[in-house]
Amino acid sequence: MTLTLSNARIIDPEAGTIRDGSVIIDNGLIAAITSGTPRGEVIDCGGKYLAPGIIDIGVKVGEPGERHKESFKTAGLAAAAGGVTTMVTRPDTTPAIDSPEILDFFRRRAAESTPVKVLPMAALTKGREGKEMTEIGFLQDAGAVAFTDADRPVADAKILQRAMTYACSTDALVLGHVQEPVLSRGACMTSGAFATKLGLPAVSPMAERIQLERDMALVEMTGARYHADQITCAAALPALERAKAAGLRVTAGVSIHHLTLNEFDVEDYRTFFKVKPPLRAEDDRLAVIEAVRTGLIDVISSMHTPQDEESKRLPFEEAASGAVALQTLLPAALQLVHGGYLDLPTLFRAISLNPARLLGLPGGRMAEGAPADLILFDADKPFILDRAQLLSKSKNTPYDGRRMQGKVLRTLVSGRQVFANP
């Protein structure tokens, strides 16, 4: 089937441009980008933005073990509605995805239940306990695209060194959570006068820098490919810059929550604002946005972490960390565009192109021959977010009741429409 998306404003993150034109899709691929005659079925985009679909690294799905928090079906529906065409999932399930058998179950469930693409990451150590590395080669053969213990840093440097050395031999990507575990234990805020005022246990941003410095030394020792899942503070940026300047195979990401929220959002002890790492100072938020703009930080992700009401309706210190964000990633990120911090090609470089490059995927590009994983959206459409309307099974969003701009109008995966805004 041939389909033409006409009269669109086409965002090309690779070229850094926005231009008017049409995209012709044939057999699930982009066949042409043109201003000429449409072919096949025609959809008039009405002058709205057309961009590569979002590739979201670090999505938590509750299967197996926590289906009451998020199923593949609900995660897939939320992703499609949010313009996420590929979910790169975390292995912090129950049990952890640390064997080919569990990974095979995960992939089959995903294929049965989701309208978007799902690429699983596997655990770096067995049970995510940081004691013994997993069978990285076998897990790669079974379909794992990267290896991580999610929000549990590997405390034992020797174990991590061994895992990195093996991963390097198979060119596997290792993701690290750069929070020094002893300093971070029990903390739910960033240290400072505001944390003291609220009386909550806190951790210095230096815990992030310390862990990143250690991991960079191990990358230098082993030659591994490494991605820091979240860089959230100014103190960590020089270490990242030095590692890249030295030619280490290092990239970094940041969650949308750390780009759009700060520590003062915790003032009313609202547990929907409890995330990991904790929200930072405003100066840190601005420094990290600038690092995204310059390309020092490569990837923006949702870090989608569904938690049920029972896990969140607790005192702040005791409540579970995390927020849902598959459906809110794009409108939240558009706050940075409307605020003048980023332009649209730079934003889609961080949410589409760079994640594809990191994982060796053909998507994330607006080019002939690329997969027709596309989103059509109105960047200016205003709305007030109502968490009850989110398609995720859990509704723990910090943006509930917030005025936002930006609505996904259509989502296509391999040229097939998987979401249309009524």
N, C-alpha and C positions, 0 to 999 in steps of 0.2 A: 504494500500500500504506500502511495506517495501522498505526502501532506505538506502544505505550505503554510507557514506562520508568517503572515504578511503584515505590513504597516507596523513594524516593531522598532523600538529603540534597542539596538543590539549591544550588549556589554561584552567586550572582549578583554578578559583580564590578562591574557598573554601579550597583546599589543598595547594594553593600557588605554583603550579607546571606547567611545560610545558612538555608534553611527546608525542612521536610519536605513531600514532595508527589510528583506524577507529571508527566512531560513527554510530551505526545502529539505524534507526528511524522506529518506527512502530506505526500506529494509532496516529500520532501527538506527540508521546512521545519518549524520548531517551530510547531505549530498551537495549542497551549494548554499552560499550566502550571497544574495544578489539583490539588485533593485529592479530586476527584469520581470518577465512574465511568470506568474505563479503556475504551479503544476499540481495536478491531482486535487484532493480536497483542500479547501482554503479556509483558514481561520484568521479573521481580522483581529489583530492584537490591539487595535484602537490607539496606537501610539504609546503603549505601555512598554515597560522594560522587559527584555528577554535576555536571560543569562544562563550560564551553565548551572546545572543542579548542584546543590550543596552536598559536599562530602564531609560528613560529621564524624570526627575521630573521638572516641571515648564515650559511646552511648551505652548505658546500662539497661539491659532487658532482664526481667525477672525470671526468665526460664533458663535452666531448671531451678526449682526450689522456692522462688518468690513470685509466683504467677499472680498472687493477689495484689502485688504492687504494679506490675506491668507485664503484659503478655506480648508475644510477637505481633498478634493482631492489632492491639491498641497502639503499640509503639509504631508499627508500620503505617497505621492511619494517621497518627500524629505527625510522623515524618513527612508523609505525602502532603498533608495540609500545610506543613511548614516549609515546603520547598526542598526538603532533604531527600535526595534521590539515592544516596548511598549511606547506610549506617555502618560505621566501623565499631564493632561492639567490644565491650570490656569482658574480661574473664572472671570478674568477681561475683560469680553466681554461687548457688548452693546445690551440689558441690562445685568447686572451681573448675573451670575448663582447663584441665591439666593432663588430659589423656586423649588419644585419638578417638576413643569410643565416645566420650562425652562430647567432643567436638563434632563428631559425626551426627549425634542426636541433635545438637544445636543447629547445625546446618540444615538438616532435614526439616526441623520445625520451622525454621526461618523461611525456607523455600515454600512450605505449605501455606504459610499464614500472612506473609507480608507482600504488599504491592511494590515495595522498593528493594533495591539491592542491599544485601547484608554481607559484610565481610568480617569474620570473627578474629579477634586477637586471642591468644592463648596465654596461660600463666607462665611466668618465667621460672618460678619454683613450685614444687609440688605443694598443693593445698594453699598456695600463696603464703607459705610459712617462712620463707627465706632460709631454708635449711638444705635443700637438695634441688638442683636444677631439674627441670622437666626434660623430656625427650624432644628437644627442639627440632631435630631433623625429621622425626616421624610426624610431629605436629605440623611442620611445614608441608610435608607431603599430603597431610590430611586437609590442608586448606587454611591454616593459620597465616595471617598476613603480617603479624608482629607479635611481640612477647612482652608482657608486663604483669606485675603483681598489683596493678591498679593503684589504689590509695595506700598500699602498704610498701614503704621503701624497704629494699633489701639492706638490712643493717650490717650484715657480715660482709666486709669488703672482699674477702677471699672467695666467698660464694659468688658474689656479683662478678668478680674478675673471671672466674671459671666460666660462668654463663656467657659473659661477653666474648670471651675467647672462642667458645664453641659457636656462638651466634655469628661471629666474624667469619668463621670457616664456611658457613653456609649463606653468608650475606643476609642474615636475618636482622630485622629491625628490632631494637630494644627500646622500650619506653620506660622512663623513670619518673617517679613522683618525688620531686626534690623538696622534701621537708625532713630535716634531721629528726629522727623518730623520738629520741629521748627528750630533746628540748620541746618537741611538739606534743608530747603525751598529755592528754587531758585538756589541752588548750582549745578554746572556742572563739577567741578574739585575737586581734593583733595588739601587741603590748603598746601602752601609751596612756596618756591622761584619760582618754575616753573609756578604755577598758577598766581603769582603776575606778572611775566614777560609777560604772555599772556593776562593779564588784565581780567581774567574770574572769576566770583563769585565761591567761593570754600567753602568746609566744612572740618573740621578736622576729621581724622579717629576716634577720640574720640566719635563722634556721634554714631558710630557703637557700641563701647564699652558701652556707657551709656544705649542705648536701650537694648542691650543684658543683661546687669546687671539687669535692671528692669524686663525683661521678665523671667530671671532665678529666681528672687525673687517670682514672681507670680507662676511659676512652682512649686517651693518649697511649696508655700502656698496651691496650689490646687491639686498637684499630677498629673497634666495633662501630656500627651505625647506631646512633643514639638520638632519641627525641625526648626532650623534657616536656612532660604533658602539660604543665602549667607554670609559667613564669609570671609572678604577680606583683613583684616589688622592684623598685629602682636599685636596691642593693645587689640584686642578682645579675643585673644587665651587664656590668663590666666583665664578669666571668664568662658570660655567654659570648660577648663580643671578642674577647681574647681567644676563646676556643675556635670560633669561626675564622678569625684572622690567622690562626696557626694551621688552618687547613684540616682541622678535625671534622669528621663526618657527623656533624651535630646540627640539629634543628630544634625548634622550641614552639610551644603553643601557649595559648591563654584561653580561659573560659570567658564566655560573653558576660557572665555575672561580674567578673573582676574588671571588665572594661566599662560597665555601665552603673555599678553600685559601689559604695564605699562604706567604711566602718560605721558612719553615722546612721546608716539605714537600720542598724541593729537596735537603735535607741529604745524602742518599745518592747524589746525582748521577743520580737516576732521570730519564731523559729524557722519560718520560710526563708529567712535571710541567713540561716546558718549553713555555710558551705565549707568545703575543705579544698585548699587552705582557707582560713578565715578572710573575710573582706578586709581590704587594706585602707590606708590613709588616702586622701584625695591626691596628694602629690605622687604616690605610687601609681594610682590609676592613670593619671595624666602621663607619667613616664612610660607606662606600658603601652598606652595608646600610641605614643610617639614611636615606640619600638616596632609596633605593627606597621605604622606608616612608612618607616624607613626600610622595613624588611628584616630587621634584626630578629623579631619574633615572626615566625613563618605562618602560623596556623591559628585561626579562631575556631573554637568548638563549643558545643553546648554543654559538654560534661553532664549530659542528661542523667539524673539520678533520682528515680521515683521513690518516694517514701509514703507509706500509708498514713492515715490520720493518727492512728495510735502511736506511730513512731515520732510524729511531729508535735502532737498535743501534750507536750511535757515541758518542764522547766528548761530554759535555754541550754543550760549546761548538760542536761541529760538527753536532749532531743537528738535524733539522728541527723547527720549532715546530708546536704544535697538538695537539689531543686530540679524539677522537670524543665526542659528547655527545647525539645525538638520543634515544637510549634511556635515558640517565641524567639528563636535564635535570629531569624531575619528581621522582624520588626524591632527587636532590641538593638541589633547591629546597625539598623538604619538610623537610630538615634545619633550615632557617631557621624553619619553622613549629613544628616540635617543640622547637626551642631558644627559642621565645618572641619571636623577632625580628619576624616577620610573621604576620598571620592569613591564612586561606585566600582571602578575597575580595581582599585586597591583593595576594597572590601572583598570582592569576589576572587582576587588573587589569594586572599587568606582563607576563604571558606570553601573554595572550589579547586583552583589551579594548584596551589601548593600542597594540599592534602593528596591530590592525585599524583603529583610528582613524587611525594614522599613514599607512597605505596606502589609506585610503578604502574599506575592505572592509566588507561587511555583517555579517561574523562577529564572534566574540569576545564575543557577548552571549547571555544567557539570557533571551530575550524572544520573544513571538509574532511570527512573520514572519521571524525570523532563520534562517540556514542551520542545519540539524541536524548541525553538526559538533560532536560531543560526546565526552567521555571519562568513563567510570565507573572509579573507582579506590578502592582500600583504602589510606587514608593511613597506617595503622599496621602493615601487613604487613611483618614483618622478613625480611631476607634478607642473605646475603653475596654481594657482586657477584663473579662469575666472568667475566672478560673473554672467555673462550672461548665463552660463551653469548650474547654480543652478536651481533645480526644484521648489523651493519655489516661490510663486507669487511675493513676494517682494525680492529684491536683496541686501539688506543693510548688507553686510558683511564687517568686518574690514580686512579680509584676502585677499581681491581682489588684484591680481597681485603678491601674495606671493608664494615663492617656498615652497612646502610642500612635505611630504612623507606619503604614506599610502592610499591604495585604497580598498574599499569594492568590493569583487568579486561576492559574493552571499549573499542574506539574506533570511532566512527561518522563517516562523511564523507557529507554530504548524505543522512543517514538510513540509509545502507547500512553494515553492519558490515564493517570492514576488518581488525579484529583482535579476538580473544577469547582470554583467558588460559585455558589448559586446566585 
